[in-house]
Every structure is written in C-alpha cells, then in structure tokens.
C-alpha cells in the first residue's frame, strides 16, 4: 500500500508558503498617517475661521453705515452675519475691535493683517515702482492715487470713527492712534523725496506733515461728503495741492 506522500507528490513540491508568494511581495497598505489628517482638519478650520471673520466684518460695516457706532449692536451684527453672538465675541471680542478690523482691513486688504507703525501699508508699497520713488512728481501722484483708493474703501470706517469718538473715549483714543499710524506711513513715503526737490525752506518733516493733513479723512469728508466731489476730482485736487505745497520748481 502506498502512503499519503506517495499519492500526492505535489504536496511536497508546493508547500503553503510557496503557493502564495504575492502575500510576501504585496503587504497590506498602511493607513494614512494621523499628522496629515490633523493638518487637513487644521487647514479646513482656519479657512472656516477666516470666512466667519470676513462675514462679521462685512456685517459690521453695513451696520455702522446704516446706524453709526453708538446705535449699532452686536446682536444685529451677528444676525446680519448669520452667526451667534458668542461666535462674534470669540472672533472679534467686541464692537470696538470690529470697527478697528474694518479700518485695518481697508488699509491692508486683509482682515488678519495689522498695521505696523512707521511702515507704509503693504498695498501701498507693493505697487510703488522704482520710477515713482526716483521722481518726486510721480511719487506725489502715486500717493494721491493710493489715498483716493483708500478713501473709497475706508469711507465708512472714517465716518464711524469720527462719530464714535464723540461718545466713546476708547474710540477717540483708538482714532488718535490710527491717525498717528497714518502720519508715520506718509512720513515714510514723503521722506523718499530728495530735500533738493522740496519747496525752498520746507524741511522733510514739515513736508510729511503737510501731506498728512492734505491726504486726510477730513479732506475726504469736506470735499466728497460735503462739497460733492467725485473720487476722480478728489484725487486730482490732492495731487495738485500736494505738488504745489511740497515741490519746488
């Protein structure tokens, strides 16, 4: 009688380990690493946060434009943004911070970017060409153009700050600080004008303060809101006035 090994020689030639070589060559795929999932979740959360802050700024801008600072409420701002009041507080803290955010985003173009003392706003510096810095007339024209664009973006913020400063000491202090930041930013630009190009007897410091007064929220209020100037007329007036006040020849 033959034994089992003799009846099934194939069993000796092909052991189980050799019947499935693919199991050794292709191990099971490992699941995605946890840090990558966390990173994607963080990115999604940051995008949601930025969108919420943007919606709250837009809602606050509309509320301030309609009612002014004193009559505006965080409840109505939250309702306009379709979020809870707690979400408003979590993202901006209070109504005053929203107003500051409106102004800073108008200047920087980014609701998360802060103004830095002594530095021209990034949107100003980004498009300042080499020829503008070298030619005093072109530099003044550049400043006038950027002032005009800023006035269009910041008109609501400027008006709200003026109104709010009359009833809230903290808003008044914040408005003074913002005006000082504007003064330093304009000084940083005007001091690029060579002293020899200035009107005789005008120091660089006096030239900077002159530009600070001419290209101001008050000028916008008087010419656009009160005298009915268009923004094209405002830009032209500021450019011609700055040239006459600052430059020699």
C-alpha positions as CSV (number, residue, x, y, z in Angstrom):
1,X,0.0,0.0,0.0
2,X,1.3,3.4,-0.9
3,X,1.5,6.1,1.8
4,X,-0.1,9.7,1.5
5,X,3.2,11.2,0.5
6,X,3.4,8.9,-2.5
7,X,-0.2,9.5,-3.5
8,X,0.3,13.3,-3.5
9,X,3.8,14.3,-4.5
10,X,2.7,17.8,-5.5
11,X,2.2,18.5,-1.8
12,X,5.8,18.1,-1.2
13,X,6.8,20.3,-4.2
14,X,4.5,23.2,-3.4
15,X,4.3,23.9,0.3
16,X,1.8,26.5,1.5
17,X,4.5,29.2,1.8
18,X,5.2,28.9,-1.9
19,X,1.6,28.8,-3.0
20,X,1.0,32.4,-2.2
21,X,4.2,34.5,-3.0
22,X,2.0,37.6,-3.6
23,X,1.4,37.7,0.2
24,X,5.1,38.4,0.7
25,X,5.5,40.8,-2.2
26,X,2.5,43.0,-1.6
27,X,1.9,43.6,2.1
28,X,-1.3,45.3,3.1
29,X,-1.3,49.1,2.5
30,X,-0.7,51.2,5.7
31,X,-3.5,53.7,6.6
32,X,-2.7,57.4,6.1
33,X,-0.7,58.9,8.9
34,X,-2.5,60.8,11.6
35,X,-0.5,64.0,11.3
36,X,-1.7,64.5,7.7
37,X,-5.4,64.2,8.7
38,X,-4.8,66.6,11.6
39,X,-3.1,69.1,9.2
40,X,-6.0,69.0,6.8
41,X,-8.5,69.4,9.6
42,X,-6.5,72.4,10.8
43,X,-6.4,74.0,7.3
44,X,-10.2,73.5,7.0
45,X,-10.8,75.0,10.4
46,X,-8.6,78.0,9.6
47,X,-10.5,78.6,6.3
48,X,-13.8,78.5,8.2
49,X,-12.5,80.9,10.8
50,X,-11.3,83.4,8.2
51,X,-14.6,83.2,6.4
52,X,-16.5,83.8,9.6
53,X,-14.3,86.8,10.5
54,X,-14.8,88.2,6.9
55,X,-18.6,87.8,7.2
56,X,-18.7,89.6,10.5
57,X,-16.6,92.5,9.2
58,X,-19.0,92.8,6.2
59,X,-22.0,92.8,8.5
60,X,-20.4,95.3,10.9
61,X,-19.6,97.6,8.0
62,X,-23.2,97.5,6.8
63,X,-24.5,98.1,10.4
64,X,-22.2,101.0,11.1
65,X,-23.0,102.6,7.7
66,X,-26.8,102.5,8.5
67,X,-26.8,103.3,12.2
68,X,-23.4,104.7,13.2
69,X,-21.3,103.4,16.0
70,X,-23.4,104.2,19.0
71,X,-26.7,102.7,17.7
72,X,-25.1,99.6,16.2
73,X,-25.5,96.5,18.3
74,X,-23.6,93.2,18.3
75,X,-26.9,91.3,18.2
76,X,-27.8,92.9,14.8
77,X,-24.3,92.4,13.5
78,X,-24.3,88.7,14.4
79,X,-27.8,88.4,12.8
80,X,-26.5,90.0,9.6
81,X,-23.6,87.6,9.5
82,X,-25.9,84.6,10.3
83,X,-23.8,83.6,13.4
84,X,-24.4,83.6,17.1
85,X,-23.4,86.5,19.3
86,X,-20.9,84.1,21.1
87,X,-19.3,83.5,17.7
88,X,-18.9,87.2,17.2
89,X,-17.3,87.6,20.7
90,X,-15.0,84.6,20.0
91,X,-13.7,86.0,16.7
92,X,-13.6,89.8,17.4
93,X,-14.1,90.3,21.1
94,X,-16.4,93.4,20.9
95,X,-17.9,96.1,18.7
96,X,-14.8,98.3,19.1
97,X,-12.5,95.6,17.7
98,X,-14.8,95.1,14.8
99,X,-14.5,98.8,13.9
100,X,-10.7,98.6,14.2
101,X,-10.8,95.5,12.0
102,X,-12.8,97.3,9.4
103,X,-10.3,100.1,9.3
104,X,-7.2,97.9,9.2
105,X,-8.6,95.6,6.5
106,X,-9.5,98.7,4.4
107,X,-5.8,99.7,4.6
108,X,-4.1,96.4,4.3
109,X,-6.6,94.4,2.2
110,X,-6.5,91.5,4.7
111,X,-8.7,91.2,7.8
112,X,-5.9,89.3,9.6
113,X,-3.1,91.8,8.9
114,X,-2.3,94.5,11.4
115,X,-1.0,98.0,10.7
116,X,2.6,98.5,11.7
117,X,3.9,101.9,13.0
118,X,6.4,103.5,10.6
119,X,5.7,101.2,7.7
120,X,3.7,102.1,4.6
121,X,0.7,99.7,4.3
122,X,1.7,96.7,2.2
123,X,-0.8,97.6,-0.6
124,X,1.0,101.0,-0.9
125,X,4.5,99.6,-1.0
126,X,3.6,96.7,-3.3
127,X,2.9,98.8,-6.3
128,X,5.4,101.6,-5.7
129,X,7.6,101.3,-8.8
130,X,11.2,102.3,-8.9
131,X,10.5,105.2,-11.1
132,X,7.9,106.5,-8.6
133,X,10.5,106.6,-5.8
134,X,13.0,108.4,-8.0
135,X,10.7,111.0,-9.4
136,X,9.1,113.4,-6.8
137,X,6.2,114.2,-9.1
138,X,5.4,110.6,-9.7
139,X,5.8,109.8,-6.0
140,X,3.2,112.5,-5.2
141,X,0.9,111.2,-8.0
142,X,1.3,107.7,-6.6
143,X,0.5,108.9,-3.0
144,X,-2.6,110.8,-4.3
145,X,-3.8,107.7,-6.2
146,X,-3.4,105.4,-3.2
147,X,-5.1,108.0,-0.9
148,X,-8.1,108.1,-3.3
149,X,-8.4,104.3,-3.4
150,X,-8.1,104.1,0.4
151,X,-10.8,106.8,0.8
152,X,-13.2,104.7,-1.3
153,X,-12.5,101.6,0.9
154,X,-12.3,103.3,4.3
155,X,-15.1,105.9,4.0
156,X,-17.5,104.0,6.3
157,X,-14.7,103.4,8.8
158,X,-13.6,107.0,8.8
159,X,-17.1,108.3,9.4
160,X,-17.8,105.7,12.1
161,X,-14.7,106.6,14.0
162,X,-15.4,110.3,13.9
163,X,-19.0,109.7,15.2
164,X,-17.9,107.1,17.7
165,X,-15.0,109.3,19.1
166,X,-17.6,111.9,20.2
167,X,-19.3,109.4,22.5
168,X,-16.7,106.9,23.5
169,X,-13.3,107.8,24.9
170,X,-11.8,104.5,23.9
171,X,-12.8,105.0,20.3
172,X,-11.4,108.5,20.5
173,X,-8.0,107.1,21.7
174,X,-8.1,104.5,19.0
175,X,-8.8,107.1,16.3
176,X,-5.9,109.2,17.5
177,X,-3.6,106.1,17.3
178,X,-4.8,105.3,13.8
179,X,-4.1,108.8,12.7
180,X,-0.6,108.6,14.1
181,X,0.0,105.4,12.2
182,X,-1.2,107.2,9.1
183,X,1.1,110.1,9.8
184,X,4.1,107.7,10.2
185,X,3.2,105.8,7.0
186,X,3.0,109.0,5.0
187,X,6.3,110.2,6.5
188,X,8.0,107.0,5.4
189,X,6.9,107.8,1.8
190,X,7.5,111.5,1.7
191,X,11.0,111.3,3.2
192,X,11.9,109.5,0.0
193,X,11.7,112.8,-1.8
194,X,15.2,114.4,-2.0
195,X,15.4,117.5,0.1
196,X,16.6,119.4,-3.0
197,X,13.3,118.7,-4.7
198,X,11.2,120.3,-1.9
199,X,9.9,123.8,-2.0
200,X,12.6,126.2,-0.7
201,X,12.5,126.4,3.1
202,X,10.4,123.3,3.5
203,X,12.0,120.6,5.7
204,X,11.3,116.9,5.1
205,X,9.5,116.7,8.4
206,X,7.2,119.7,7.5
207,X,6.6,118.2,4.1
208,X,5.5,114.9,5.6
209,X,3.1,116.7,8.0
210,X,1.8,118.8,5.1
211,X,1.0,115.7,3.1
212,X,-0.6,114.0,6.2
213,X,-3.0,117.0,6.6
214,X,-3.9,117.2,2.9
215,X,-4.4,113.5,2.3
216,X,-6.6,113.0,5.3
217,X,-10.0,111.7,6.3
218,X,-11.1,115.3,6.9
219,X,-10.3,116.3,3.4
220,X,-12.4,113.4,2.1
221,X,-15.3,114.4,4.4
222,X,-15.2,118.0,3.3
223,X,-14.7,117.5,-0.4
224,X,-16.7,114.3,-1.1
225,X,-19.4,114.2,1.6
226,X,-20.0,117.9,1.9
227,X,-18.9,119.6,-1.4
228,X,-20.0,116.7,-3.6
229,X,-16.7,116.0,-5.3
230,X,-16.3,112.7,-7.2
231,X,-13.4,110.5,-6.3
232,X,-11.7,111.4,-9.6
233,X,-11.9,115.1,-8.6
234,X,-10.7,114.3,-5.1
235,X,-7.6,112.5,-6.4
236,X,-6.9,115.4,-8.8
237,X,-7.3,118.0,-6.1
238,X,-5.0,116.2,-3.7
239,X,-2.3,115.6,-6.4
240,X,-2.3,119.2,-7.5
241,X,-2.3,120.6,-3.9
242,X,0.5,118.3,-2.8
243,X,2.7,119.3,-5.7
244,X,2.1,123.0,-5.1
245,X,2.7,122.6,-1.4
246,X,5.7,120.3,-1.4
247,X,7.7,120.6,-4.6
248,X,9.9,123.3,-5.8
249,X,10.2,124.5,-9.4
